[in-house]
């Protein structure tokens, strides 16, 4: 029951009220004490505001400074509610963030305009941090004065260009390229943040990877999202087709696989285009290769910086391959805002040296002096002897010499070149006794070397009339039909071998004959006598490609290298001859002719090489580049002996032989019939003669000189081995007079017949996989022994055997391995 009294709630106790809700008078001393405590609290709060740290875990910046200075109330080096971290030395304040990000602020329009461009070109998020890194960070530039080299931060309004980077000196006023102060500007200390950039942890604290502006690589990579290949999407040089979605642009450009850059050699295509594959010596600009990941594992998570610099270096090299590409030439083209430019310059040098060592750049016919070596001094202490002055040996020697490594070449013959040997005694034309055709020019190092020399190659046309003995030109439909059947037979061989082991291998000739007979029986088709002869012509071409009759060639592995990317593009005739390239490669090298190597002793710390005259040469490493045939015949004694594994691999390959005949006539009797074609075919009268002069090449594309060259392949090589040159000539002239029976064929005024199989220091043309062998043998032969003995040559190049290109690349490969050991 209520008493009628009104009850009130008690107020919570406070610092100036007593528990019984009655006020208490404070003494003067208490008031002073409380005032002092309040003042101390205010100081603590002000201190906290003034020195707010970056919230990024691990950031070393205790007192961040805003680099943007965009907002009127920019915190500068004072208090902000939040610091935005780009790197350990670069932050922007919350006020400057708002200035660009908030729609009612002055900077919002600039940010959205940038965002539109970024979105239309790029793939990554156009975040405020990306905007600040791409548009607001100041540039850093290095003083080019030799005794300075300090890094300086440019003022915000200065746009860095390659020209500024190339000429900048401390204190330079960039508006008129003069100095504002005296020459003592270089004595000013460098910003302390610069030293931190070199540390490994600094890069790990970088929020966004560097995206280069106006990269030289941009024209090569127009089909890619710029930020996927290390370039800024905000630059005009990376803009793609306007008015279309990204997908439409990308798909449109994917349909143009051979993107070439204006003014550049059409054979230079160092980057794959999207959806493109199977092109030799080509890299994907958006992916690191395995050997790159092995060398630079720190970029495995985010390869953007590596890709940006690698793509830039490759583009610079192919833009001018006639001069060595040095760090100094690359630095000026690294245009990126922020401290990360310093890191890019430092990393670029490492990447450049790696690419140089691998032979991706600074290769070919470049020749450098002692003060211009392409690799640092730590590489220069090695000494190397190379056995053989063919394409492989000379390629390796040129590379090693340019690296700064001491090299001596010991050559058994009285000339350089090995299986490259040109005859320049014919009027107005060079005729190769050995190689002269370049098979696939895109990214082919031979095309690169021709560019370095200013040499033009002649593109071979596709027209090849097949002429029968009696003089009739074969109906092209018959040729196409038999070419189709021939390729169909090879397709069946490809299906057959899919589940076959080496022990189940059979000769290619036997397998082709088996498939052919089965087809005839099952289909009931009967080929005419002419069609049978045309099929024999195509088989002779296959023997030409293999360098052997088909009874010795592996059906399982005859085209083993086709599983790898091959050189695409035009097939060309090197009209000036390979010797022009070979002689330039050899220029300035220490080559000792007439020094056959008899033995190589690598049992001790050093390697001892003994030549036929009894001289013993001492070196650290030896590169053996002799032909496969000489390795098979133990022409060089190794101590310790070669392993059984390597010997087995050597003997599982065949030493193929083809021979050539070249003839100069008083006039071009074939012109009216051939009508400008680069070559014509000879339909053999029967299978036993199919390798005798199956193709004739017109050696003067300009049509002035009267020179034909033909080849002898397969069993026909054995046929002519016991004939003298005049007898071989007579057989060849009999064929020509049958092919041009309707007219008079004059006697030649000059000719030669090659005898590669009789040359004691060569004994072959090029290798092939014998029945029961495999392409792996090439890799096994190429394996080094104890980091002392190395092997090069076409028979060590699994990807590109049988060619001068393959021999050259094997030399470059081994030079890289030797330099790395």
C-alpha positions in Angstrom: 0.0 0.0 0.0 1.4 3.4 -1.0 2.3 5.9 1.7 1.7 8.8 -0.6 5.3 9.9 -0.7 6.9 10.4 -4.1 10.1 8.5 -4.5 12.9 9.9 -6.8 15.6 7.9 -8.6 19.1 8.3 -7.3 21.5 9.9 -9.8 24.6 8.0 -10.6 27.7 9.1 -8.7 30.0 11.5 -10.5 33.3 12.9 -9.6 31.8 16.0 -8.1 28.9 14.5 -6.2 28.7 12.5 -3.0 27.0 9.2 -2.8 24.1 10.7 -0.9 23.5 13.2 -3.7 24.7 16.2 -1.8 27.2 18.6 -3.2 30.6 18.8 -1.6 32.7 21.9 -1.6 36.2 21.3 -3.0 39.2 22.8 -1.5 41.6 25.1 -3.5 44.3 22.4 -3.5 41.9 19.8 -5.0 40.9 22.2 -7.8 44.5 22.9 -8.8 45.3 19.2 -8.8 42.4 18.4 -11.1 43.3 21.2 -13.5 46.8 19.8 -13.8 45.5 16.3 -14.5 43.2 17.7 -17.2 46.1 19.6 -18.8 48.2 16.5 -18.9 45.4 14.5 -20.6 45.1 17.3 -23.2 48.9 17.1 -23.9 48.7 13.4 -24.3 45.8 13.7 -26.8 47.6 16.4 -28.8 50.7 14.3 -28.9 48.8 11.3 -30.1 47.2 13.5 -32.8 50.4 15.1 -33.9 52.4 11.9 -34.3 49.9 9.3 -35.5 51.8 6.4 -37.0 51.1 4.4 -40.2 48.8 1.6 -39.4 50.4 -0.8 -42.0 52.0 -3.6 -40.0 55.8 -3.5 -40.5 56.0 0.0 -41.8 59.1 1.8 -40.5 57.7 5.3 -41.0 57.2 6.6 -37.4 56.3 10.1 -38.6 54.7 9.9 -42.1 54.7 12.8 -44.4 51.9 13.3 -47.0 53.5 13.5 -50.5 50.2 14.6 -52.2 49.7 18.1 -50.6 46.4 18.3 -52.6 43.9 19.3 -50.0 43.9 22.7 -48.3 43.9 21.0 -44.9 46.6 18.5 -46.0 48.2 17.0 -42.8 51.7 17.3 -44.3 53.8 15.9 -41.5 51.1 16.5 -38.8 48.0 14.7 -37.6 45.5 12.9 -39.8 42.8 10.4 -38.9 44.4 7.8 -41.2 47.6 7.5 -43.2 47.4 5.6 -46.5 50.5 3.5 -47.1 52.1 3.1 -50.6 55.6 2.2 -49.5 57.6 2.6 -46.3 58.6 6.1 -47.4 55.5 7.2 -49.2 52.1 8.0 -47.5 49.2 10.3 -48.1 46.8 11.7 -45.5 43.1 11.2 -45.1 42.4 14.8 -46.1 44.1 14.3 -49.5 42.2 11.0 -49.9 39.0 12.9 -49.4 40.1 15.6 -51.8 40.1 13.2 -54.7 37.6 10.5 -53.6 34.6 12.6 -52.3 32.3 13.8 -55.0 31.9 17.3 -53.5 35.7 17.9 -53.3 37.8 19.8 -55.9 39.9 16.8 -56.9 37.0 14.4 -57.6 36.7 15.3 -61.3 40.4 14.6 -61.9 40.2 11.3 -60.2 37.1 10.2 -62.1 38.6 11.3 -65.4 41.7 9.1 -64.7 39.4 6.3 -63.6 37.6 6.3 -66.9 40.8 6.0 -68.8 42.2 3.3 -66.5 39.0 1.3 -66.7 38.8 1.5 -70.5 42.4 0.2 -70.9 43.3 -1.7 -67.8 42.2 -4.8 -65.9 43.2 -4.0 -62.3 41.0 -2.0 -60.0 41.2 1.8 -60.4 41.5 2.4 -56.7 42.5 5.7 -55.0 45.8 4.2 -54.1 46.4 3.3 -57.7 45.5 6.9 -58.7 47.9 8.3 -56.2 50.7 6.0 -57.3 50.1 6.6 -61.0 49.4 10.4 -60.9 50.5 12.0 -57.7 53.7 10.5 -56.4 56.7 12.6 -57.3 59.3 11.2 -59.7 62.9 10.3 -58.6 65.9 10.8 -60.8 69.6 10.0 -60.5 72.3 12.5 -60.9 74.3 11.6 -64.1 77.5 13.2 -62.9 80.1 10.3 -62.7 81.3 11.1 -59.2 77.8 11.7 -57.8 75.0 9.3 -58.7 72.7 10.6 -55.9 68.9 10.2 -56.2 66.8 13.3 -56.0 63.1 13.8 -55.7 61.6 16.1 -58.4 58.9 18.6 -57.5 55.3 17.4 -58.0 54.7 19.3 -61.2 57.7 17.9 -63.1 57.0 15.1 -65.6 60.0 12.8 -65.9 61.0 12.0 -69.5 63.8 9.9 -70.9 65.7 13.1 -71.9 65.5 14.4 -68.3 66.6 11.1 -66.9 69.5 11.0 -69.4 70.9 14.5 -68.6 69.8 15.2 -65.0 72.3 16.6 -62.6 71.9 17.7 -59.0 70.4 21.2 -58.8 69.3 21.3 -62.4 66.4 23.7 -63.1 64.3 21.6 -65.4 62.4 24.4 -67.0 65.5 25.6 -68.9 68.0 22.8 -68.2 70.3 25.1 -66.3 71.6 24.9 -62.7 70.0 27.1 -60.2 72.9 26.8 -57.8 76.6 26.2 -57.9 78.2 22.9 -58.6 78.2 22.1 -54.9 74.6 20.8 -55.2 76.0 17.3 -55.5 77.4 17.6 -52.0 73.9 17.9 -50.5 73.0 14.6 -48.7 70.8 12.1 -50.3 67.3 11.5 -48.8 67.5 8.8 -46.2 64.6 6.9 -47.7 66.7 6.1 -50.8 69.0 3.7 -48.8 66.0 1.7 -47.6 64.8 0.9 -51.1 67.6 -1.6 -51.7 66.5 -3.7 -48.7 64.5 -6.8 -49.5 61.8 -6.0 -47.0 61.2 -2.6 -48.6 59.8 -4.3 -51.8 57.6 -6.6 -49.7 56.0 -3.5 -48.1 55.2 -2.0 -51.5 51.4 -1.9 -51.9 51.2 -1.7 -55.7 53.7 -3.0 -58.2 55.3 -0.5 -60.6 53.6 0.1 -63.9 55.8 1.8 -66.4 54.7 4.9 -68.4 55.2 5.2 -72.1 57.2 2.0 -72.2 59.1 1.2 -75.5 57.4 -2.2 -75.3 53.9 -0.6 -75.7 53.7 -1.0 -79.5 54.6 -4.7 -79.3 51.9 -5.3 -76.7 48.8 -3.4 -77.9 46.7 -6.6 -77.7 47.3 -7.0 -73.9 45.9 -5.2 -70.9 48.8 -2.8 -70.1 48.7 -3.6 -66.3 49.1 -7.3 -67.0 52.4 -6.7 -68.8 53.9 -4.1 -66.5 52.6 -0.9 -68.1 50.3 1.9 -66.9 46.8 1.9 -68.5 46.7 5.7 -68.2 49.2 6.4 -70.9 48.2 7.2 -74.5 50.8 4.8 -75.7 48.9 1.9 -74.1 45.4 3.0 -75.4 43.7 0.4 -77.4 40.9 0.8 -80.0 38.4 3.4 -78.9 34.6 2.9 -78.7 34.7 -0.8 -78.0 34.6 -3.0 -74.9 37.8 -4.5 -73.6 36.7 -7.9 -74.7 35.9 -6.8 -78.2 39.2 -5.0 -78.5 41.1 -8.0 -77.2 39.4 -10.4 -79.5 39.8 -8.2 -82.5 43.5 -7.9 -81.9 43.9 -11.6 -81.3 42.9 -12.2 -84.9 46.1 -10.4 -85.9 48.8 -12.8 -84.6 51.9 -11.3 -86.3 51.8 -7.8 -84.9 54.7 -5.9 -86.2 56.1 -2.6 -85.2 56.4 0.2 -87.8 60.0 0.5 -89.0 61.1 -2.8 -87.5 62.3 -5.9 -89.2 59.2 -8.0 -89.9 61.0 -11.1 -88.6 61.4 -9.6 -85.1 58.4 -10.9 -83.1 59.7 -11.4 -79.6 56.4 -11.5 -77.8 53.5 -13.9 -78.3 50.2 -12.3 -79.1 47.1 -13.5 -77.1 46.0 -17.0 -78.2 49.2 -17.5 -80.2 51.5 -20.4 -79.6 54.2 -22.6 -81.3 56.6 -19.9 -82.3 60.3 -20.4 -81.5 62.2 -17.9 -79.3 59.0 -16.1 -78.3 58.0 -15.1 -74.8 54.7 -14.4 -73.2 54.8 -10.8 -72.0 52.4 -11.6 -69.1 54.1 -14.7 -67.7 57.5 -15.5 -66.4 59.4 -18.4 -68.1 60.6 -21.3 -65.9 64.3 -20.3 -66.1 63.3 -16.7 -65.1 61.4 -18.0 -62.1 64.4 -20.1 -61.1 66.7 -17.1 -61.3 64.2 -14.6 -59.7 62.0 -16.6 -57.3 61.1 -13.4 -55.4 58.8 -12.4 -58.3 56.9 -15.7 -58.3 53.9 -14.2 -56.4 53.7 -10.9 -58.3 55.8 -10.9 -61.4 54.7 -7.4 -62.5 57.9 -5.6 -61.9 60.0 -8.3 -63.6 57.7 -8.4 -66.6 57.7 -4.6 -66.9 61.5 -4.6 -67.0 62.0 -7.7 -69.1 59.5 -6.6 -71.7 61.1 -3.1 -71.8 64.6 -4.7 -72.3 63.5 -7.0 -75.1 61.7 -4.1 -76.9 64.8 -1.9 -76.6 67.0 -4.7 -78.0 64.9 -5.4 -81.0 64.5 -1.7 -81.6 68.2 -1.4 -82.1 70.1 -4.7 -82.2 73.2 -3.2 -83.8 74.5 -1.8 -80.5 75.1 -3.5 -77.1 72.2 -2.7 -74.7 73.7 -1.5 -71.4 72.1 -0.6 -68.1 72.7 3.1 -68.9 70.7 2.9 -72.1 67.8 1.2 -70.3 67.6 3.4 -67.2 66.3 6.4 -69.1 63.3 4.5 -70.4 62.1 3.5 -66.9 59.5 6.0 -66.3 57.5 5.4 -63.1 56.5 7.5 -60.2 57.8 7.1 -56.6 60.7 5.6 -54.8 60.0 2.3 -56.7 61.8 3.8 -59.7 65.0 3.4 -57.7 64.3 -0.2 -57.1 63.4 -0.7 -60.8 66.8 0.8 -61.9 68.6 -1.6 -59.5 66.6 -4.6 -60.6 66.9 -3.8 -64.3 70.7 -4.3 -64.1 70.2 -7.8 -62.7 67.6 -8.7 -65.3 69.7 -7.2 -68.1 72.7 -9.3 -67.1 70.6 -12.4 -66.9 69.1 -11.9 -70.3 72.5 -11.2 -71.8 74.0 -14.3 -70.3 71.0 -16.4 -71.7 71.6 -15.0 -75.2 68.1 -13.3 -75.3 69.7 -9.9 -75.9 73.2 -8.6 -76.7 73.8 -11.5 -79.0 74.6 -12.2 -82.7 77.4 -10.4 -84.3 78.0 -7.7 -81.6 81.7 -7.1 -80.9 82.7 -5.3 -77.7 86.1 -4.0 -76.5 87.8 -4.8 -73.2 86.2 -1.8 -71.5 82.7 -2.7 -72.7 82.3 -6.3 -71.6 78.7 -7.3 -71.3 78.9 -9.0 -67.9 80.4 -7.8 -64.6 84.0 -8.5 -63.5 83.1 -11.5 -61.4 82.5 -13.4 -64.7 85.9 -12.6 -66.2 88.2 -15.0 -64.4 87.4 -18.1 -66.4 89.4 -19.6 -69.3 87.8 -21.7 -72.0 89.1 -23.8 -74.9 86.6 -24.5 -77.7 87.2 -27.5 -80.0 85.9 -26.6 -83.5 85.3 -23.4 -85.3 81.9 -24.2 -86.9 78.8 -22.3 -86.2 78.4 -23.7 -82.7 82.0 -23.0 -81.6 82.1 -19.5 -83.0 78.7 -18.6 -81.5 79.9 -19.7 -78.1 83.3 -18.0 -78.5 81.7 -14.7 -79.5 79.3 -14.8 -76.5 82.1 -15.7 -74.0 84.5 -13.1 -75.5 81.8 -10.4 -75.2 81.2 -11.6 -71.6 84.9 -10.9 -70.8 85.9 -14.6 -70.6 89.2 -15.7 -72.2 88.6 -18.0 -75.1 90.8 -20.0 -77.5 89.4 -22.0 -80.4 91.3 -25.0 -81.7 90.2 -26.0 -85.3 91.4 -29.1 -87.0 90.9 -27.8 -90.6 92.6 -25.0 -92.4 89.5 -22.9 -92.5 86.6 -21.9 -90.2 83.0 -22.6 -90.7 82.8 -26.4 -90.4 79.8 -27.5 -92.4 79.3 -23.9 -93.6 81.5 -23.6 -96.7 80.7 -21.2 -99.5 82.1 -21.2 -103.0 82.5 -17.6 -104.3 84.2 -18.5 -107.5 81.0 -18.6 -109.5 80.3 -15.4 -111.4 78.2 -12.9 -109.4 76.8 -15.5 -107.0 77.8 -17.3 -103.8 76.9 -20.9 -103.7 76.9 -22.8 -100.4 78.6 -26.2 -100.5 76.9 -26.7 -97.2 74.0 -24.8 -95.7 72.5 -21.8 -97.5 68.7 -21.9 -96.8 67.1 -20.4 -93.6 64.1 -22.4 -92.6 61.6 -20.1 -90.8 62.9 -16.5 -90.3 60.6 -15.2 -87.5 62.9 -14.7 -84.4 65.6 -16.8 -86.1 69.0 -15.6 -84.9 70.2 -15.8 -88.5 67.7 -13.1 -89.4 68.9 -11.1 -86.4 72.5 -11.3 -87.6 71.5 -10.4 -91.2 69.8 -7.3 -89.7 73.0 -6.5 -87.8 75.0 -6.7 -91.1 72.4 -5.0 -93.2 71.9 -8.1 -95.4 68.7 -8.9 -97.2 67.6 -12.5 -97.6 65.6 -13.7 -100.6 62.2 -15.1 -99.7 61.7 -18.5 -101.5 58.4 -18.8 -103.3 56.2 -21.8 -102.9 55.9 -22.7 -106.6 57.7 -25.9 -107.5 56.7 -27.4 -110.9 57.5 -31.2 -111.0 59.0 -32.0 -114.4 59.0 -35.6 -115.7 61.8 -37.1 -117.7 60.8 -36.4 -121.2 60.1 -32.8 -120.4 56.4 -32.7 -119.4 55.4 -30.6 -116.4 53.2 -32.6 -114.1 49.6 -31.5 -113.7 49.5 -29.7 -110.3 46.3 -31.5 -109.3 48.2 -34.8 -109.5 51.0 -33.3 -107.3 48.4 -32.0 -104.8 46.7 -35.4 -104.7 49.9 -37.3 -104.0 51.1 -34.7 -101.5 47.8 -35.3 -99.7 48.2 -39.1 -99.7 51.9 -38.7 -98.6 50.9 -36.6 -95.7 48.1 -38.9 -94.8 50.6 -41.8 -94.6 52.7 -39.7 -92.2 49.6 -38.9 -90.1 49.0 -42.7 -89.8 52.6 -43.1 -88.7 51.9 -40.4 -86.0 48.9 -42.3 -84.8 50.7 -45.6 -84.7 53.6 -44.3 -82.6 51.5 -42.8 -79.8 51.6 -45.9 -77.6 54.9 -47.4 -78.9 58.1 -47.6 -76.8 61.6 -47.4 -78.2 61.8 -51.2 -78.3 58.8 -51.3 -80.6 60.3 -48.8 -83.1 60.7 -49.8 -86.7 62.3 -48.1 -89.7 60.3 -45.2 -91.1 60.6 -46.5 -94.7 59.3 -49.9 -93.7 56.3 -48.4 -91.8 55.4 -46.1 -94.7 55.5 -49.1 -97.1 53.3 -51.1 -94.8 50.7 -48.3 -94.5 50.8 -47.7 -98.2 50.1 -51.3 -99.1 47.3 -51.5 -96.5 45.7 -48.4 -97.9 45.8 -49.8 -101.5 44.3 -53.1 -100.3 41.5 -51.6 -98.2 40.5 -48.7 -100.5 40.9 -50.5 -103.8 42.4 -47.3 -105.2 45.0 -47.8 -107.9 47.5 -45.1 -108.5 48.7 -44.5 -112.0 52.4 -44.9 -112.9 52.9 -41.2 -112.9 51.2 -40.9 -109.4 53.5 -43.6 -108.1 56.5 -41.6 -109.4 55.3 -38.4 -107.8 54.9 -40.2 -104.5 58.6 -41.2 -104.9 59.5 -37.5 -105.4 57.8 -36.7 -102.0 59.7 -39.6 -100.4 63.0 -38.2 -101.7 62.1 -34.9 -100.1 61.6 -36.7 -96.8 65.1 -38.3 -97.2 66.5 -34.9 -97.9 64.9 -33.6 -94.6 66.3 -36.6 -92.6 69.7 -36.7 -94.3 69.4 -40.5 -94.7 67.6 -43.2 -96.6 64.4 -44.1 -94.7 65.5 -47.6 -93.8 67.7 -46.2 -91.1 65.4 -43.5 -89.7 63.2 -44.0 -86.7 59.4 -44.2 -87.4 58.7 -43.3 -83.8 61.0 -40.2 -83.6 61.9 -39.1 -87.1 60.3 -35.6 -86.5 60.9 -35.5 -82.7 61.7 -31.8 -82.8 58.2 -30.9 -84.1 56.9 -31.4 -80.6 58.6 -28.1 -79.8 57.9 -24.6 -81.1 59.7 -24.2 -84.4 60.7 -21.1 -86.4 57.8 -19.7 -88.3 57.6 -17.5 -91.3 59.4 -17.3 -94.6 61.9 -19.8 -95.9 64.7 -17.8 -97.4 67.9 -18.2 -99.4 70.9 -16.5 -97.9 72.2 -15.2 -101.2 75.5 -13.8 -99.7 76.1 -17.2 -98.1 76.4 -18.2 -94.4 80.1 -17.5 -94.6 79.4 -13.8 -94.4 77.9 -14.3 -91.0 80.5 -16.9 -89.9 83.4 -14.6 -90.8 81.8 -11.8 -88.8 81.3 -14.0 -85.8 85.0 -15.0 -85.9 86.3 -11.4 -86.2 88.7 -10.6 -83.4 88.6 -14.1 -81.8 91.7 -16.2 -81.0 91.4 -19.1 -83.5 94.2 -21.6 -84.1 93.7 -23.4 -87.4 95.3 -26.8 -88.2 95.2 -27.9 -84.6 93.3 -31.2 -84.4 92.5 -32.2 -80.8 93.4 -35.7 -79.9 92.7 -36.0 -76.2 91.0 -34.2 -73.4 92.0 -35.0 -69.8 89.7 -33.6 -67.2 90.8 -35.9 -64.3 92.4 -33.1 -62.3 91.3 -29.6 -61.3 92.3 -28.2 -64.6 91.6 -29.6 -68.0 94.4 -30.6 -70.4 93.8 -30.6 -74.1 96.4 -32.3 -76.4 96.6 -31.5 -80.1 98.1 -33.6 -82.9 101.4 -31.7 -82.7 101.9 -32.7 -79.1 101.0 -29.3 -77.6 99.2 -29.5 -74.3 96.8 -26.7 -73.6 95.7 -26.1 -70.0 92.3 -24.5 -69.2 89.4 -24.5 -66.8 86.7 -25.5 -69.1 86.4 -27.1 -72.6 83.6 -26.9 -75.1 83.5 -29.7 -77.6 81.7 -28.8 -80.9 82.9 -31.5 -83.3 80.4 -33.3 -85.6 78.5 -36.3 -84.3 80.3 -38.6 -86.7 83.7 -37.8 -85.0 82.2 -38.5 -81.6 80.9 -41.8 -82.9 84.4 -42.8 -84.2 86.2 -41.7 -81.0 88.3 -39.1 -82.8 88.9 -37.5 -79.4 90.0 -39.6 -76.4 88.5 -38.5 -73.1 90.0 -39.2 -69.7 88.0 -40.3 -67.8 86.1 -41.9 -70.7 82.6 -40.7 -71.6 79.8 -42.4 -69.6 78.0 -45.3 -71.1 74.8 -43.3 -71.1 76.4 -40.5 -73.3 78.1 -43.1 -75.6 74.7 -44.8 -76.1 73.1 -41.5 -76.9 75.8 -40.7 -79.4 75.4 -44.0 -81.2 71.6 -43.8 -81.2 71.7 -40.9 -83.6 72.7 -41.2 -87.3 75.3 -39.1 -89.1 73.3 -38.1 -92.1 74.9 -37.3 -95.4 73.6 -35.3 -98.4 75.8 -34.1 -101.3 75.4 -31.1 -103.6 76.2 -30.3 -107.2 76.3 -26.7 -108.5 76.5 -25.8 -112.2 77.1 -22.6 -114.0 75.8 -22.3 -117.6 76.5 -19.9 -120.4 72.8 -18.8 -120.3 69.5 -19.4 -118.4 68.0 -22.2 -120.5 65.3 -23.0 -117.9 63.7 -19.5 -117.7 61.0 -20.0 -120.3 59.8 -23.2 -118.7 60.1 -22.4 -115.0 58.8 -18.8 -115.3 60.5 -17.2 -112.3 60.1 -20.0 -109.7 63.0 -20.4 -107.2 63.2 -24.1 -107.8 61.7 -27.0 -109.7 61.4 -30.7 -109.0 62.5 -33.8 -110.9 60.0 -36.7 -111.0 62.2 -39.8 -110.6 61.7 -42.5 -113.2 61.7 -45.2 -110.5 62.2 -45.6 -106.7 65.9 -46.5 -107.0 66.7 -43.1 -108.5 64.5 -41.0 -106.3 67.4 -39.2 -104.5 69.4 -38.3 -107.6 68.9 -34.6 -108.2 65.3 -34.4 -107.0 65.2 -30.6 -106.7 67.1 -27.9 -108.7 67.5 -24.4 -107.1 68.0 -21.2 -109.2 70.8 -19.6 -107.2 70.3 -16.1 -108.6 66.9 -14.6 -107.6 67.6 -11.6 -109.7 67.7 -13.7 -112.8 71.0 -12.4 -114.1 73.4 -15.3 -113.6 72.9 -18.8 -114.8 73.6 -21.1 -111.9 71.6 -24.2 -110.7 72.2 -26.2 -107.6 70.9 -29.7 -106.8 71.1 -32.3 -104.1 71.8 -36.0 -103.8 70.0 -37.8 -101.0 69.1 -41.2 -99.6 70.6 -44.3 -101.4 71.8 -42.0 -104.2 74.5 -40.7 -101.9 76.0 -44.2 -101.9 75.6 -44.5 -105.6 77.7 -41.4 -106.4 80.3 -42.1 -103.7 82.3 -44.3 -106.0 82.0 -42.0 -109.0 84.4 -39.2 -109.8 83.1 -35.6 -110.2 82.9 -35.8 -114.0 80.8 -38.9 -113.8 78.4 -37.3 -111.3 78.3 -34.2 -113.6 77.4 -36.5 -116.5 74.5 -38.1 -114.6 73.2 -34.7 -113.6 73.4 -33.3 -117.2 71.5 -36.5 -118.4 68.7 -35.6 -116.0 68.6 -31.9 -117.0 68.5 -32.8 -120.7 65.6 -35.2 -120.0 63.7 -32.5 -118.1 64.3 -29.9 -120.9 64.1 -32.3 -123.8 62.3 -29.8 -126.0 65.4 -27.6 -126.1 69.1 -27.6 -126.2 70.8 -27.7 -122.8 74.3 -26.3 -122.9 77.3 -27.8 -121.1 78.2 -26.0 -117.9 81.2 -23.7 -117.9 81.9 -24.5 -114.2 80.7 -26.9 -111.5 81.5 -28.6 -108.2 80.4 -31.7 -106.4 80.6 -31.9 -102.6 82.2 -34.8 -100.8 81.2 -34.2 -97.2 81.3 -37.9 -96.3 85.0 -38.0 -97.3 86.1 -35.0 -95.2 88.1 -36.5 -92.3 87.1 -33.7 -89.9 83.4 -33.7 -90.8 82.2 -36.9 -92.4 78.5 -35.9 -92.4 75.9 -33.3 -93.2 73.5 -33.4 -90.2 72.0 -35.8 -87.7 68.9 -37.9 -87.5 67.3 -40.3 -85.0 68.1 -43.9 -85.9 65.5 -46.7 -85.5 65.3 -47.5 -81.8 66.5 -44.1 -80.8 64.8 -41.0 -79.4 65.0 -37.2 -79.3 66.2 -37.4 -75.7 69.6 -38.5 -77.1 70.2 -34.8 -78.2 69.8 -33.7 -74.6 72.0 -36.4 -73.2 74.8 -35.5 -75.6 74.4 -31.9 -74.5 74.9 -32.7 -70.8 78.1 -31.2 -69.3 80.6 -33.4 -67.4 81.5 -32.2 -63.9 81.1 -28.5 -65.0 84.3 -28.9 -66.9 83.5 -30.4 -70.3 80.6 -29.0 -72.4 79.1 -30.0 -75.7 77.5 -28.0 -78.5 76.6 -28.5 -82.2 73.5 -29.3 -84.1 73.5 -32.9 -82.7 73.1 -31.4 -79.2 70.1 -29.3 -80.0 66.9 -31.3 -79.5 64.6 -28.4 -80.5 66.5 -27.3 -83.7 68.7 -30.1 -85.0 70.1 -30.3 -88.5 70.4 -26.5 -89.0 73.0 -23.8 -88.7 70.5 -22.0 -86.5 70.4 -25.0 -84.2 74.2 -25.2 -84.1 74.4 -21.5 -83.4 71.9 -21.6 -80.6 73.6 -24.6 -79.0 76.8 -22.5 -78.8 74.9 -19.6 -77.2 73.3 -22.1 -74.7 76.7 -23.5 -73.7 78.2 -20.1 -73.3 75.5 -19.3 -70.9 76.1 -22.5 -68.9 79.9 -21.9 -68.8 79.4 -18.3 -67.7 77.1 -19.4 -64.9 79.4 -22.1 -63.5 
